[in-house]
Amino acid sequence: MANFKINTDSKFVAIPNSKLKALLLLIGALIFVAAGLWFIINPATPQDSFDHRLETKAIVAGYLSVVFFGICALAAVVMLVSNKPALIVDDEGIAITSAFGAPNFVSWFDIEKFEIGEIKNVTLIYIYLINTEKYINDQKVTWRKKMMSLSYNRFGVALSISTSVLKCDFNELFDFLCSRLADFKAAEKSTHFSAEA
């Protein structure tokens, strides 16, 4: 299935989810949910206190797997049935669609730069903000605010974009975002100089 081709001349770009990637995510998540259920239903029979601790750890790991990958499976289903774009880029900024809740909008005014980073072997586009703490505190959705704060404290960045389920090329998207940000900053600088003249 061919990737979505980004029209770099367009002021409004809406990038869809890849249905194939979402389907693969769903299949993978369901496999891990099944594995988690197996750990819960069939833990090792304890022979001594050490084995009993292993059994407890296996059950806890099973529940964690079911919860985490169950959420991933639900998100994949939402992506499969929804026709909403996953990422919107326009003159105002970027809107990152979530499977749960309203899109997360980031104004060009708030963005300092983009960089390529990696978390747990997943390559991401980091969005560095001019005032990260203010942006986090301004969030109205509690779970999103907590996730941003956790990411910022642990990795030094509150927002990132993954193309793992986007129907586009990673490098093409990164170059496009950097170009749009540079254009915005140049326009702002020009406007500032014109106002001072």
DOSEKE-829157 format. One record per atom (N, C-alpha, C): residue number from 1; residue in three letters; x, y, z negated. Coordinates in Angstrom, 2 decimals, padded with zeros to 5 digits. Atoms other than C-alpha are relative to their C-alpha. Example, Ala and Ser with C-alpha at 12.3 -4.5 7.8 and 13.67 -1.06 7.14 Angstrom:
REM DOSEKE-829157
R  nr rest       u       v       w
R   1  ALA  000.89 -001.19  000.00
R   1  ALA  012.30 -004.50 -007.80
R   1  ALA  000.90  001.20  000.00
R   2  SER -000.82 -001.19  000.06
R   2  SER  013.67 -001.06 -007.14
R   2  SER -000.77  001.09 -000.73
***
This chain:
REM DOSEKE-829157
R  nr rest       u       v       w
R   1  MET  000.85 -001.19  000.00
R   1  MET  000.00  000.00  000.00
R   1  MET  000.89  001.25  000.00
R   2  ALA -000.85 -001.16 -000.17
R   2  ALA  001.53  003.30  001.13
R   2  ALA -000.21  001.00 -001.13
R   3  ASN  000.07 -001.03  001.01
R   3  ASN  002.33  006.04 -001.36
R   3  ASN -000.73  001.23  000.52
R   4  PHE  000.62 -001.29 -000.32
R   4  PHE  000.42  009.32 -001.44
R   4  PHE  001.11  000.97  000.39
R   5  LYS -001.00 -000.96 -000.47
R   5  LYS  002.36  011.91  000.56
R   5  LYS -000.35  001.39 -000.52
R   6  ILE  000.23 -001.32  000.57
R   6  ILE  002.70  015.20 -001.30
R   6  ILE  000.16  001.08  001.06
R   7  ASN -000.05 -001.14 -000.92
R   7  ASN  001.88  018.23  000.83
R   7  ASN  000.63  001.18 -000.74
R   8  THR -000.73 -001.03  000.75
R   8  THR  004.50  020.66 -000.44
R   8  THR -000.45  001.42  000.36
R   9  ASP  000.47 -001.34 -000.41
R   9  ASP  002.86  023.58  001.43
R   9  ASP -001.36  000.35 -000.61
R  10  SER  001.33 -000.22  000.56
R  10  SER -000.48  023.16 -000.33
R  10  SER  000.09  000.62 -001.40
R  11  LYS  000.03 -000.61  001.33
R  11  LYS -001.32  025.32 -003.35
R  11  LYS -000.66 -000.90 -001.02
R  12  PHE  000.70  000.93  000.90
R  12  PHE -003.51  022.57 -004.78
R  12  PHE  000.32 -001.43  000.44
R  13  VAL -000.36  001.39 -000.30
R  13  VAL -002.20  019.00 -004.93
R  13  VAL -000.58 -000.90 -001.08
R  14  ALA  000.60  000.97  000.93
R  14  ALA -004.18  016.16 -006.53
R  14  ALA  000.54 -001.39  000.33
R  15  ILE -000.65  001.31 -000.21
R  15  ILE -002.24  012.91 -006.90
R  15  ILE -000.84 -001.09 -000.66
R  16  PRO  000.85  001.04  000.57
R  16  PRO -004.36  009.77 -007.38
R  16  PRO  000.79 -001.09 -000.71
R  17  ASN -000.58  001.21  000.57
R  17  ASN -003.71  006.67 -009.43
R  17  ASN  000.15 -001.05  001.09
R  18  SER -000.13  001.14 -000.89
R  18  SER -002.46  003.60 -007.63
R  18  SER -000.86 -001.14 -000.54
R  19  LYS  000.87  001.09  000.44
R  19  LYS -005.20  000.97 -007.85
R  19  LYS  000.77 -001.31 -000.15
R  20  LEU -000.80  001.21  000.08
R  20  LEU -002.63 -001.75 -007.21
R  20  LEU  000.81 -000.02 -001.29
R  21  LYS -000.80 -000.08  001.23
R  21  LYS -000.38 -000.56 -010.05
R  21  LYS -000.90 -000.15 -001.23
R  22  ALA  000.94  000.12  001.12
R  22  ALA -003.42 -000.25 -012.34
R  22  ALA -000.44 -001.45 -000.18
R  23  LEU  000.39  001.41  000.07
R  23  LEU -004.45 -003.82 -011.47
R  23  LEU  001.12 -000.84 -000.60
R  24  LEU -001.14  000.73  000.56
R  24  LEU -000.95 -005.12 -012.22
R  24  LEU  000.15  000.29 -001.49
R  25  LEU -000.03 -000.36  001.42
R  25  LEU -001.01 -003.21 -015.52
R  25  LEU -001.05 -000.77 -000.77
R  26  LEU  001.10  000.72  000.65
R  26  LEU -004.35 -004.80 -016.38
R  26  LEU  000.37 -001.47 -000.19
R  27  ILE -000.37  001.42  000.10
R  27  ILE -003.09 -008.31 -015.63
R  27  ILE  001.08 -000.22 -001.06
R  28  GLY -001.08  000.11  000.98
R  28  GLY  000.10 -007.78 -017.64
R  28  GLY -000.50  000.20 -001.42
R  29  ALA  000.53 -000.29  001.33
R  29  ALA -001.80 -006.28 -020.58
R  29  ALA -000.84 -001.17 -000.51
R  30  LEU  000.84  001.13  000.43
R  30  LEU -004.30 -009.17 -020.65
R  30  LEU  000.85 -001.21 -000.38
R  31  ILE -000.91  001.10  000.35
R  31  ILE -001.43 -011.68 -020.71
R  31  ILE  000.54  000.19 -001.42
R  32  PHE -000.53 -000.28  001.34
R  32  PHE  000.03 -009.97 -023.79
R  32  PHE -001.11 -000.05 -001.06
R  33  VAL  001.13  000.14  000.93
R  33  VAL -003.43 -009.78 -025.41
R  33  VAL -000.23 -001.48 -000.31
R  34  ALA  000.17  001.44  000.19
R  34  ALA -003.78 -013.53 -024.87
R  34  ALA  001.11 -000.58 -000.88
R  35  ALA -001.12  000.46  000.82
R  35  ALA -000.31 -014.10 -026.35
R  35  ALA -000.19  000.42 -001.45
R  36  GLY  000.26 -000.48  001.36
R  36  GLY -001.26 -011.98 -029.36
R  36  GLY -001.06 -000.83 -000.69
R  37  LEU  001.05  000.84  000.56
R  37  LEU -004.43 -013.98 -029.90
R  37  LEU  000.53 -001.38 -000.37
R  38  TRP -000.60  001.31  000.28
R  38  TRP -002.40 -017.18 -029.72
R  38  TRP  000.81  000.04 -001.30
R  39  PHE -000.77 -000.15  001.25
R  39  PHE -000.08 -015.90 -032.48
R  39  PHE -000.93  000.07 -001.21
R  40  ILE  000.95 -000.14  001.11
R  40  ILE -003.13 -015.06 -034.62
R  40  ILE -000.66 -001.33 -000.32
R  41  ILE  000.76  001.24  000.18
R  41  ILE -004.99 -018.33 -034.07
R  41  ILE  000.89 -001.18 -000.36
R  42  ASN -000.89  001.15  000.20
R  42  ASN -002.00 -020.69 -034.02
R  42  ASN  001.36  000.40 -000.56
R  43  PRO -001.31 -000.30  000.59
R  43  PRO  000.69 -019.39 -036.37
R  43  PRO  000.69 -001.29 -000.43
R  44  ALA -000.74  001.19  000.44
R  44  ALA  003.43 -021.80 -037.38
R  44  ALA -000.45 -000.40 -001.39
R  45  THR  000.40  000.50  001.32
R  45  THR  002.41 -024.01 -040.32
R  45  THR  001.16  000.12 -000.97
R  46  PRO -001.12 -000.22  000.91
R  46  PRO  004.53 -022.94 -043.31
R  46  PRO  000.43 -001.27 -000.73
R  47  GLN -000.57  001.12  000.74
R  47  GLN  006.83 -025.56 -044.85
R  47  GLN  000.58  000.46 -001.33
R  48  ASP -000.51 -000.59  001.23
R  48  ASP  008.34 -023.26 -047.45
R  48  ASP -000.28  001.50  000.02
R  49  SER  000.28 -001.43  000.10
R  49  SER  008.29 -019.61 -048.55
R  49  SER  000.57  000.78  001.19
R  50  PHE -000.60 -000.68 -001.14
R  50  PHE  010.62 -018.59 -045.68
R  50  PHE -000.89 -000.14  001.22
R  51  ASP  000.91  000.23 -001.12
R  51  ASP  008.33 -020.19 -043.12
R  51  ASP -001.29  000.78 -000.16
R  52  HIS  001.22 -000.75  000.26
R  52  HIS  005.38 -018.49 -044.79
R  52  HIS  000.17  001.46  000.42
R  53  ARG -000.27 -001.36 -000.42
R  53  ARG  007.01 -015.10 -044.21
R  53  ARG  000.00  000.11  001.52
R  54  LEU  000.01  000.01 -001.46
R  54  LEU  007.55 -016.02 -040.56
R  54  LEU -001.42 -000.07  000.54
R  55  GLU  001.39  000.11 -000.42
R  55  GLU  003.89 -016.99 -040.28
R  55  GLU -000.70  001.35 -000.11
R  56  THR  000.62 -001.31  000.20
R  56  THR  002.82 -013.64 -041.70
R  56  THR  000.45  000.98  001.07
R  57  LYS -000.54 -000.89 -001.04
R  57  LYS  005.11 -011.78 -039.29
R  57  LYS -000.61 -000.31  001.36
R  58  ALA  000.59  000.40 -001.28
R  58  ALA  003.72 -013.78 -036.37
R  58  ALA -001.44  000.50  000.13
R  59  ILE  001.39 -000.46 -000.02
R  59  ILE  000.13 -012.91 -037.32
R  59  ILE -000.07  001.51  000.18
R  60  VAL -000.04 -001.47 -000.12
R  60  VAL  000.97 -009.21 -037.76
R  60  VAL  000.37  000.40  001.43
R  61  ALA -000.42 -000.28 -001.38
R  61  ALA  002.78 -009.21 -034.40
R  61  ALA -001.15 -000.29  000.98
R  62  GLY  001.15  000.34 -000.84
R  62  GLY -000.27 -010.87 -032.87
R  62  GLY -001.05  001.09  000.00
R  63  TYR  001.00 -001.07  000.10
R  63  TYR -002.65 -008.21 -034.15
R  63  TYR  000.49  001.28  000.70
R  64  LEU -000.57 -001.19 -000.65
R  64  LEU -000.32 -005.41 -033.01
R  64  LEU -000.04 -000.13  001.52
R  65  SER  000.02  000.24 -001.45
R  65  SER -000.07 -006.98 -029.56
R  65  SER -001.41  000.14  000.56
R  66  VAL  001.40 -000.07 -000.45
R  66  VAL -003.85 -007.33 -029.26
R  66  VAL -000.47  001.46  000.05
R  67  VAL  000.46 -001.39  000.07
R  67  VAL -004.45 -003.71 -030.32
R  67  VAL  000.68  000.84  001.08
R  68  PHE -000.73 -000.85 -000.94
R  68  PHE -001.70 -002.07 -028.25
R  68  PHE -000.32 -000.35  001.45
R  69  PHE  000.23  000.38 -001.40
R  69  PHE -002.13 -004.08 -025.05
R  69  PHE -001.49 -000.03  000.34
R  70  GLY  001.43 -000.14 -000.23
R  70  GLY -005.90 -004.06 -025.51
R  70  GLY -000.32  001.42  000.46
R  71  ILE  000.16 -001.39 -000.41
R  71  ILE -005.73 -000.26 -025.27
R  71  ILE  000.54  000.21  001.41
R  72  CYS -000.57 -000.09 -001.36
R  72  CYS -003.47 -000.59 -022.21
R  72  CYS -000.95 -000.59  001.03
R  73  ALA  000.94  000.65 -000.92
R  73  ALA -005.98 -002.97 -020.60
R  73  ALA -001.21  000.90  000.23
R  74  LEU  001.15 -000.90 -000.13
R  74  LEU -008.83 -000.54 -021.30
R  74  LEU  000.35  001.19  000.88
R  75  ALA -000.45 -001.13 -000.83
R  75  ALA -006.83  002.34 -019.80
R  75  ALA  000.10 -000.42  001.47
R  76  ALA -000.11  000.49 -001.37
R  76  ALA -006.13  000.21 -016.71
R  76  ALA -001.37 -000.14  000.65
R  77  VAL  001.36  000.13 -000.52
R  77  VAL -009.84 -000.54 -016.29
R  77  VAL -000.56  001.37  000.37
R  78  VAL  000.47 -001.37 -000.28
R  78  VAL -010.64  003.20 -016.52
R  78  VAL  000.63  000.51  001.29
R  79  MET -000.68 -000.45 -001.22
R  79  MET -008.02  003.91 -013.84
R  79  MET -000.53 -000.71  001.24
R  80  LEU  000.51  000.76 -001.14
R  80  LEU -009.45  001.18 -011.61
R  80  LEU -001.36  000.50  000.46
R  81  VAL  001.37 -000.39 -000.37
R  81  VAL -013.04  002.45 -011.73
R  81  VAL -000.13  001.50  000.25
R  82  SER  000.09 -001.45 -000.16
R  82  SER -012.29  006.19 -011.80
R  82  SER  000.66  000.46  001.30
R  83  ASN -000.58 -000.60 -001.20
R  83  ASN -011.67  008.25 -008.68
R  83  ASN  000.59  001.38 -000.28
R  84  LYS -000.60 -001.29  000.36
R  84  LYS -010.39  011.27 -010.60
R  84  LYS  001.50 -000.02  000.25
R  85  PRO -001.45 -000.03 -000.20
R  85  PRO -006.87  012.40 -009.71
R  85  PRO  000.75 -000.17 -001.32
R  86  ALA -000.80  000.23  001.21
R  86  ALA -004.17  011.38 -012.17
R  86  ALA  000.82  001.22 -000.37
R  87  LEU -000.85 -001.17  000.23
R  87  LEU -002.15  014.57 -011.76
R  87  LEU -000.42  001.10  000.97
R  88  ILE  000.38 -001.15 -000.83
R  88  ILE -003.17  018.01 -010.48
R  88  ILE  001.05  001.09 -000.17
R  89  VAL -000.98 -001.09  000.01
R  89  VAL -000.64  020.70 -009.53
R  89  VAL -000.57  001.14  000.82
R  90  ASP  000.48 -001.18 -000.73
R  90  ASP -001.79  024.20 -008.61
R  90  ASP  000.76  001.24 -000.45
R  91  ASP -000.70 -001.24  000.33
R  91  ASP -000.83  027.86 -009.01
R  91  ASP  000.02  000.31 -001.49
R  92  GLU  000.09 -000.27  001.44
R  92  GLU -001.83  027.84 -012.68
R  92  GLU  000.93 -000.89 -000.82
R  93  GLY -000.84  000.93  000.75
R  93  GLY  000.16  024.79 -013.79
R  93  GLY -000.28 -001.44  000.37
R  94  ILE  000.15  001.43 -000.22
R  94  ILE -000.14  021.04 -014.19
R  94  ILE -001.09 -000.54 -000.92
R  95  ALA  001.01  000.69  000.80
R  95  ALA -003.11  018.97 -015.39
R  95  ALA  000.29 -001.50  000.05
R  96  ILE -000.31  001.42  000.09
R  96  ILE -002.18  015.49 -016.57
R  96  ILE -001.23 -000.72 -000.52
R  97  THR  001.22  000.69  000.38
R  97  THR -005.21  013.23 -016.64
R  97  THR  000.30 -001.14 -000.96
R  98  SER -000.12  001.09  000.97
R  98  SER -005.68  010.85 -019.55
R  98  SER -001.17 -000.95  000.19
R  99  ALA  001.09  000.97 -000.08
R  99  ALA -007.69  007.64 -019.54
R  99  ALA -001.00  000.25 -001.12
R 100  PHE  000.86 -000.29  001.14
R 100  PHE -009.09  008.82 -022.87
R 100  PHE  000.02  001.50 -000.28
R 101  GLY  000.09 -001.42  000.30
R 101  GLY -010.25  012.41 -023.17
R 101  GLY  000.24  000.88  001.21
R 102  ALA -000.15 -001.00 -001.06
R 102  ALA -009.91  015.59 -021.15
R 102  ALA  001.45  000.07  000.47
R 103  PRO -001.38 -000.15 -000.50
R 103  PRO -006.86  016.31 -018.95
R 103  PRO  000.81  000.95 -000.88
R 104  ASN -000.90 -000.84  000.78
R 104  ASN -003.85  017.88 -020.66
R 104  ASN  000.61  001.03  000.95
R 105  PHE -000.47 -001.05 -000.90
R 105  PHE -003.18  021.22 -018.96
R 105  PHE  001.25  000.67 -000.56
R 106  VAL -001.23 -000.69  000.37
R 106  VAL  000.29  022.80 -019.01
R 106  VAL  000.21  001.15  000.98
R 107  SER -000.19 -001.18 -000.85
R 107  SER  000.69  026.36 -017.69
R 107  SER  001.46  000.12  000.42
R 108  TRP -001.37 -000.27 -000.45
R 108  TRP  003.74  027.30 -015.63
R 108  TRP  000.71  000.94 -000.97
R 109  PHE -000.58 -000.94  000.96
R 109  PHE  004.26  030.06 -018.20
R 109  PHE  000.67 -000.74 -001.17
R 110  ASP -000.48  000.75  001.16
R 110  ASP  004.89  027.38 -020.86
R 110  ASP  001.18 -000.93  000.31
R 111  ILE -001.01  001.00 -000.39
R 111  ILE  007.36  025.25 -018.85
R 111  ILE  001.36  000.66  000.19
R 112  GLU -001.37 -000.48 -000.15
R 112  GLU  011.09  025.82 -019.18
R 112  GLU  000.70 -000.69  001.16
R 113  LYS -000.66  000.76 -001.06
R 113  LYS  012.34  023.03 -016.92
R 113  LYS -000.52 -001.43  000.02
R 114  PHE  000.27  001.43 -000.12
R 114  PHE  011.90  019.45 -015.71
R 114  PHE  001.34 -000.73  000.02
R 115  GLU -001.18  000.85 -000.06
R 115  GLU  014.45  016.69 -016.24
R 115  GLU -000.44 -001.45  000.11
R 116  ILE  000.27  001.43 -000.07
R 116  ILE  014.62  012.98 -015.53
R 116  ILE  000.58 -000.65 -001.26
R 117  GLY -000.43  000.68  001.22
R 117  GLY  014.81  010.88 -018.69
R 117  GLY -000.48 -001.44 -000.02
R 118  GLU  000.38  001.41  000.12
R 118  GLU  014.30  007.33 -019.87
R 118  GLU -000.33 -000.34 -001.44
R 119  ILE  000.41  000.48  001.32
R 119  ILE  012.43  005.85 -022.84
R 119  ILE -000.33 -001.48  000.14
R 120  LYS  000.24  001.46 -000.02
R 120  LYS  012.62  002.09 -023.40
R 120  LYS -000.06 -000.54  001.43
R 121  ASN -000.17  000.49 -001.38
R 121  ASN  013.74  001.41 -019.80
R 121  ASN -001.08  000.50  000.96
R 122  VAL  001.01 -000.60 -000.89
R 122  VAL  010.88  003.50 -018.35
R 122  VAL  000.49  001.39  000.39
R 123  THR -000.47 -001.30 -000.48
R 123  THR  012.02  006.43 -016.18
R 123  THR -001.16  000.99  000.05
R 124  LEU  001.05 -001.00  000.13
R 124  LEU  010.03  009.59 -016.86
R 124  LEU  000.48  001.36  000.48
R 125  ILE -000.30 -001.41 -000.26
R 125  ILE  009.85  013.23 -015.83
R 125  ILE -000.29  000.75 -001.29
R 126  TYR  000.16 -000.76  001.23
R 126  TYR  010.45  015.23 -019.00
R 126  TYR -000.46  001.42  000.33
R 127  ILE  000.45 -001.39 -000.13
R 127  ILE  008.58  018.54 -019.31
R 127  ILE  000.48  000.75 -001.24
R 128  TYR -000.50 -000.79  001.11
R 128  TYR  010.60  020.89 -021.49
R 128  TYR -000.76  001.32 -000.07
R 129  LEU  000.83 -001.18  000.19
R 129  LEU  008.48  023.69 -022.93
R 129  LEU  000.79  001.14 -000.61
R 130  ILE -000.68 -001.19  000.54
R 130  ILE  009.52  027.23 -023.81
R 130  ILE -000.19  000.08 -001.51
R 131  ASN  000.27  000.02  001.43
R 131  ASN  007.86  026.99 -027.22
R 131  ASN -000.78 -001.27 -000.33
R 132  THR  000.61  001.31  000.18
R 132  THR  007.20  023.33 -027.94
R 132  THR -000.88 -000.07 -001.25
R 133  GLU  000.75  000.10  001.25
R 133  GLU  006.06  023.66 -031.54
R 133  GLU -001.33  000.75  000.07
R 134  LYS  001.26 -000.75 -000.16
R 134  LYS  003.48  026.33 -030.68
R 134  LYS -000.97 -000.77  000.89
R 135  TYR  000.85  000.76 -000.91
R 135  TYR  002.19  024.20 -027.80
R 135  TYR -000.64 -001.17 -000.72
R 136  ILE  000.53  001.14  000.76
R 136  ILE  001.80  021.19 -030.11
R 136  ILE -001.06  000.47 -000.99
R 137  ASN  000.95 -000.52  001.00
R 137  ASN  000.07  023.25 -032.82
R 137  ASN -001.29  000.50  000.62
R 138  ASP  001.19 -000.51 -000.68
R 138  ASP -002.35  024.68 -030.25
R 138  ASP -000.92 -001.10  000.50
R 139  GLN  000.81  001.11 -000.49
R 139  GLN -003.63  021.21 -029.33
R 139  GLN -001.23 -000.20 -000.87
R 140  LYS  001.27  000.18  000.72
R 140  LYS -007.27  020.64 -030.28
R 140  LYS -000.31 -001.48 -000.27
R 141  VAL  000.27  001.44  000.15
R 141  VAL -007.30  016.83 -029.85
R 141  VAL  001.03 -000.59 -000.98
R 142  THR -000.87  000.45  001.09
R 142  THR -005.89  015.24 -033.02
R 142  THR  000.99 -001.07  000.44
R 143  TRP -000.89  001.10 -000.36
R 143  TRP -004.49  012.02 -031.53
R 143  TRP  001.08  000.47  000.99
R 144  ARG -000.96 -000.52 -000.97
R 144  ARG -002.82  013.93 -028.68
R 144  ARG  001.06  000.84 -000.71
R 145  LYS -000.92 -000.83  000.79
R 145  LYS -001.28  016.39 -031.13
R 145  LYS  001.00 -000.86 -000.75
R 146  LYS -000.89  000.89  000.75
R 146  LYS  000.13  013.54 -033.23
R 146  LYS  000.99 -000.71  000.92
R 147  MET -000.88  000.67 -000.96
R 147  MET  001.52  011.74 -030.17
R 147  MET  001.09  000.94  000.50
R 148  MET -000.98 -000.99 -000.45
R 148  MET  003.22  014.92 -028.94
R 148  MET  001.04  000.27 -001.08
R 149  SER -000.90 -000.27  001.12
R 149  SER  004.69  015.60 -032.37
R 149  SER  000.96 -001.16 -000.21
R 150  LEU -000.85  001.19  000.16
R 150  LEU  005.99  012.03 -032.65
R 150  LEU  001.05 -000.07  001.10
R 151  SER -000.93  000.03 -001.13
R 151  SER  007.55  012.18 -029.18
R 151  SER  001.06  001.09 -000.12
R 152  TYR -000.94 -001.12  000.14
R 152  TYR  009.13  015.57 -029.87
R 152  TYR  001.04 -000.27 -001.08
R 153  ASN -000.91  000.29  001.11
R 153  ASN  010.63  014.47 -033.19
R 153  ASN  000.96 -001.14  000.32
R 154  ARG -000.82  001.18 -000.28
R 154  ARG  011.94  011.19 -031.80
R 154  ARG  000.87  000.16  001.24
R 155  PHE -000.72 -000.06 -001.27
R 155  PHE  013.00  012.04 -028.24
R 155  PHE  000.37  001.43  000.43
R 156  GLY -000.34 -001.38 -000.33
R 156  GLY  013.24  015.84 -028.22
R 156  GLY -000.84  000.61  001.10
R 157  VAL  000.89 -000.50 -001.04
R 157  VAL  010.45  016.28 -025.68
R 157  VAL -001.44 -000.44 -000.33
R 158  ALA  001.38  000.28  000.39
R 158  ALA  006.70  016.51 -026.29
R 158  ALA -000.84 -000.54  001.15
R 159  LEU  000.79  000.39 -001.17
R 159  LEU  005.43  015.95 -022.75
R 159  LEU  000.87 -000.67  001.05
R 160  SER -000.72  000.66 -001.10
R 160  SER  006.45  013.65 -019.94
R 160  SER -001.02 -000.56  000.98
R 161  ILE  000.84  000.57 -001.05
R 161  ILE  005.06  012.25 -016.70
R 161  ILE  000.61 -001.31  000.45
R 162  SER -000.44  001.29 -000.52
R 162  SER  005.30  008.61 -015.71
R 162  SER -000.69 -000.26  001.33
R 163  THR  000.60  000.33 -001.30
R 163  THR  004.77  007.52 -012.12
R 163  THR -000.33 -001.50  000.09
R 164  SER  000.21  001.45  000.00
R 164  SER  004.27  003.90 -013.18
R 164  SER -001.37 -000.39  000.56
R 165  VAL  001.31  000.29 -000.58
R 165  VAL  000.60  004.11 -012.19
R 165  VAL -000.45  001.08  000.99
R 166  LEU  000.33 -001.03 -000.99
R 166  LEU  000.73  007.13 -009.86
R 166  LEU  000.28 -000.51  001.41
R 167  LYS -000.17  000.42 -001.39
R 167  LYS  000.37  006.63 -006.12
R 167  LYS  000.92  000.97  000.73
R 168  CYS -000.96 -000.90 -000.63
R 168  CYS  003.48  008.63 -005.27
R 168  CYS  001.42 -000.44 -000.34
R 169  ASP -001.40  000.31  000.23
R 169  ASP  007.26  008.43 -005.12
R 169  ASP  000.54  000.86 -001.14
R 170  PHE -000.51 -000.70  001.18
R 170  PHE  009.07  009.39 -008.34
R 170  PHE  000.86  001.19  000.39
R 171  ASN -000.92 -001.07 -000.37
R 171  ASN  011.85  011.44 -006.73
R 171  ASN -000.71  001.12  000.76
R 172  GLU  000.75 -001.01 -000.74
R 172  GLU  009.43  013.20 -004.39
R 172  GLU -000.79  000.88 -000.96
R 173  LEU  000.77 -000.76  000.98
R 173  LEU  007.24  014.23 -007.33
R 173  LEU  000.92  000.90 -000.82
R 174  PHE -000.93 -000.80  000.80
R 174  PHE  010.23  015.41 -009.38
R 174  PHE  000.48  001.23  000.78
R 175  ASP -000.47 -001.12 -000.84
R 175  ASP  011.59  017.54 -006.52
R 175  ASP -001.11  001.02  000.23
R 176  PHE  001.14 -000.88 -000.23
R 176  PHE  008.12  018.96 -005.86
R 176  PHE -000.29  000.87 -001.22
R 177  LEU  000.26 -000.74  001.23
R 177  LEU  007.58  019.96 -009.51
R 177  LEU  001.09  001.05 -000.25
R 178  CYS -001.11 -000.95  000.19
R 178  CYS  011.03  021.57 -009.74
R 178  CYS -000.12  001.17  000.97
R 179  SER  000.16 -001.04 -001.02
R 179  SER  010.36  023.49 -006.51
R 179  SER -001.13  000.96 -000.36
R 180  ARG  001.14 -000.85  000.37
R 180  ARG  006.95  024.75 -007.70
R 180  ARG  000.34  000.87 -001.20
R 181  LEU -000.39 -000.78  001.17
R 181  LEU  008.41  025.85 -011.03
R 181  LEU  000.97  001.12  000.39
R 182  ALA -000.95 -001.02 -000.47
R 182  ALA  011.28  027.68 -009.29
R 182  ALA -000.73  001.11  000.75
R 183  ASP  000.79 -001.01 -000.73
R 183  ASP  008.78  029.43 -006.99
R 183  ASP -000.76  000.89 -000.97
R 184  PHE  000.77 -000.77  000.98
R 184  PHE  006.68  030.49 -009.97
R 184  PHE  000.91  000.98 -000.74
R 185  LYS -000.92 -000.86  000.74
R 185  LYS  009.67  031.86 -011.90
R 185  LYS  000.52  001.14  000.88
R 186  ALA -000.46 -001.04 -000.93
R 186  ALA  010.91  033.73 -008.81
R 186  ALA -001.08  001.06  000.21
R 187  ALA  001.11 -000.94 -000.18
R 187  ALA  007.48  035.29 -008.30
R 187  ALA -000.19  000.86 -001.24
R 188  GLU  000.13 -000.74  001.25
R 188  GLU  007.30  036.27 -011.98
R 188  GLU  001.10  001.03 -000.14
R 189  LYS -001.15 -000.91  000.08
R 189  LYS  010.76  037.82 -011.82
R 189  LYS -000.20  001.19  000.95
R 190  SER  000.25 -001.05 -000.98
R 190  SER  009.82  039.77 -008.70
R 190  SER -001.07  000.97 -000.49
R 191  THR  001.07 -000.83  000.53
R 191  THR  006.61  041.02 -010.33
R 191  THR  000.50  000.87 -001.13
R 192  HIS -000.56 -000.74  001.14
R 192  HIS  008.53  042.08 -013.44
R 192  HIS  000.85  001.18  000.49
R 193  PHE -000.83 -001.06 -000.54
R 193  PHE  011.05  044.07 -011.40
R 193  PHE -000.84  001.09  000.67
R 194  SER  000.88 -000.96 -000.68
R 194  SER  008.27  045.70 -009.36
R 194  SER -000.71  000.90 -001.01
R 195  ALA  000.69 -000.77  001.04
R 195  ALA  006.49  046.76 -012.57
R 195  ALA  000.92  001.02 -000.64
R 196  GLU -000.97 -000.91  000.62
R 196  GLU  009.68  048.37 -013.91
R 196  GLU  000.40  001.14  000.94
R 197  ALA -000.42 -001.01 -001.00
R 197  ALA  010.35  050.27 -010.66
R 197  ALA -000.89  001.24 -000.02
***
